[in-house]
Structures are given as structure tokens and as C-alpha cells.
């Protein structure tokens, strides 16, 4: 009986480790007025080089635009993040549901070890303050 339990637990752990994303990160961003100052970015993470980035909000919210950008921060110095960063993946506008969306890197991006973060801003200029929460992977 003990061997059967150990075998079952091993199978369950193996299944969970295969089905769960290896580098998935959580994000929580709060958007406030005015629109001109509403760009937000997540903490950065180094890409695994698999070139399969995605974003998935965990709840419905005000339509938001998402993309990945190179994270210029070193040692969590957030002063280097501005709204002038150039997207390194396609831009997905109007996301308001919990559907997982794939992102595609622009040429010369997506390499192993490059540090990225999620960039986001409201899709509409007329919005009330709101948070977005979800997961992503570079």
C-alpha cells in the first residue's frame, strides 16, 4: 500500500511540474488619472529563451493595453522606467477579460537571459482608477 501511495504522489507531482509554467510571474498594477501619466510596468524577469511570451489577467477589468519591454532596472532601481520604452512584443489593446494571450517578440528580442517586464496602460483616455492583476511569462 505504501508503494502505491508513493507512486501516486510521484505521478501527481510530475503532472503538476509539467503543466505549470516554469517562469510565470504575477503582476499587480494600479492605474490612476491622468492618462498621460498612466503607464505602468511590472517587476522584471529574465527570459528563458523559449520565445513563448504570454499574458493572462486574473479578472475582468477596464480595457487595458499590454506588451513586453526590456527592463532597464538594475537592483530594482525603478527610476529608469518611463513611458518612453519601446515595446519588444506585439501590442495587445483592449484586454478586459481573463483570456490568456500569446505575445510575439519583434526581431532581435527574446533571447535567453534578457530581462523583460510587462508594460501596460489603459486602452481609453477616459477611465476611473483601477487595478489589474494576472500572470505573465517572457
C-alpha positions as CSV (number, residue, x, y, z in Angstrom):
1,X,0.0,0.0,0.0
2,X,2.8,2.4,0.9
3,X,4.4,1.8,-2.5
4,X,1.1,2.6,-4.3
5,X,0.7,5.9,-2.4
6,X,4.3,6.9,-3.1
7,X,3.8,6.1,-6.8
8,X,0.6,8.1,-6.9
9,X,2.2,11.1,-5.2
10,X,5.1,10.9,-7.6
11,X,2.7,10.9,-10.6
12,X,0.7,13.9,-9.3
13,X,3.9,15.9,-8.6
14,X,5.3,15.1,-12.0
15,X,2.0,16.2,-13.7
16,X,1.9,19.4,-11.7
17,X,5.5,20.2,-12.6
18,X,4.9,19.6,-16.3
19,X,1.7,21.5,-16.5
20,X,2.7,24.6,-14.6
21,X,4.7,27.3,-16.4
22,X,8.3,27.3,-15.3
23,X,8.9,31.1,-15.2
24,X,5.4,32.5,-14.7
25,X,5.3,35.8,-12.8
26,X,2.5,37.6,-11.1
27,X,1.8,41.2,-11.7
28,X,-0.4,43.8,-9.9
29,X,-0.6,47.3,-11.4
30,X,-2.7,50.3,-10.3
31,X,-3.8,52.9,-12.9
32,X,-4.8,56.3,-11.9
33,X,-5.7,59.5,-13.7
34,X,-4.4,61.3,-15.8
35,X,-4.0,59.2,-18.9
36,X,-0.7,61.0,-19.8
37,X,0.9,59.6,-16.6
38,X,-0.8,56.1,-16.6
39,X,1.9,53.8,-18.0
40,X,2.8,51.1,-15.5
41,X,5.3,48.2,-15.6
42,X,5.8,45.0,-13.6
43,X,8.9,43.7,-12.0
44,X,11.3,42.3,-14.5
45,X,12.3,38.7,-15.1
46,X,15.0,37.1,-17.3
47,X,13.7,35.3,-20.4
48,X,14.3,31.5,-20.7
49,X,14.9,31.8,-24.4
50,X,11.9,29.6,-25.4
51,X,10.3,32.6,-27.2
52,X,6.8,31.8,-25.9
53,X,5.7,35.0,-24.0
54,X,2.1,35.4,-22.8
55,X,-0.1,37.5,-20.6
56,X,-3.2,36.5,-18.7
57,X,-5.3,38.8,-16.4
58,X,-6.8,37.0,-13.5
59,X,-10.1,39.1,-13.5
60,X,-12.1,41.2,-15.9
61,X,-11.3,44.9,-15.7
62,X,-11.3,48.2,-17.7
63,X,-9.8,47.6,-21.2
64,X,-6.0,47.7,-20.9
65,X,-3.2,47.6,-23.5
66,X,-0.3,45.1,-22.8
67,X,3.2,44.5,-24.2
68,X,6.6,43.5,-23.0
69,X,9.6,45.9,-22.8
70,X,13.2,45.5,-22.0
71,X,13.6,46.1,-18.3
72,X,16.4,48.7,-17.7
73,X,16.3,48.4,-14.0
74,X,19.3,47.1,-12.1
75,X,18.9,46.2,-8.5
76,X,15.2,47.3,-8.5
77,X,16.0,50.9,-9.4
78,X,12.6,51.9,-10.7
79,X,13.6,55.5,-11.6
80,X,14.7,54.2,-15.1
81,X,11.2,53.2,-16.1
82,X,9.4,55.7,-18.2
83,X,6.5,55.7,-20.7
84,X,9.0,56.1,-23.5
85,X,10.1,52.5,-23.5
86,X,9.7,50.7,-26.9
87,X,7.6,47.5,-27.0
88,X,9.6,44.4,-27.8
89,X,6.5,42.3,-28.5
90,X,3.3,42.9,-30.3
91,X,0.8,45.3,-28.6
92,X,-2.5,43.8,-27.5
93,X,-5.1,46.6,-26.9
94,X,-8.5,46.5,-25.2
95,X,-7.9,43.5,-23.0
96,X,-10.7,43.3,-20.4
97,X,-11.2,39.6,-19.8
98,X,-9.2,36.7,-18.4
99,X,-8.2,35.0,-21.7
100,X,-4.6,34.0,-22.0
101,X,-2.9,35.9,-24.9
102,X,0.3,35.0,-26.6
103,X,2.8,37.7,-27.4
104,X,5.3,37.6,-30.3
105,X,8.8,39.1,-30.0
106,X,10.0,41.7,-32.5
107,X,13.2,40.7,-34.4
108,X,16.3,40.8,-32.2
109,X,14.4,40.3,-29.0
110,X,13.5,37.2,-26.9
111,X,16.9,35.8,-26.2
112,X,17.9,33.8,-23.2
113,X,18.9,36.0,-20.2
114,X,17.4,39.3,-21.5
115,X,15.4,41.0,-18.7
116,X,11.8,41.9,-19.6
117,X,8.8,43.4,-17.8
118,X,5.1,43.8,-18.7
119,X,4.2,47.3,-19.8
120,X,0.6,48.4,-19.7
121,X,-1.7,51.4,-19.9
122,X,-5.5,52.0,-20.1
123,X,-6.8,51.5,-23.7
124,X,-9.1,54.5,-23.3
125,X,-8.1,58.0,-22.2
126,X,-11.3,58.4,-20.1
127,X,-11.1,55.9,-17.2
128,X,-11.5,55.6,-13.5
129,X,-8.7,54.3,-11.3
130,X,-8.5,50.6,-11.4
131,X,-6.1,47.7,-10.7
132,X,-5.0,44.9,-13.0
133,X,-3.8,41.5,-11.7
134,X,-2.6,38.5,-13.5
135,X,0.3,36.3,-14.7
136,X,2.8,36.5,-17.5
137,X,5.9,34.8,-18.9
138,X,8.6,36.2,-21.1
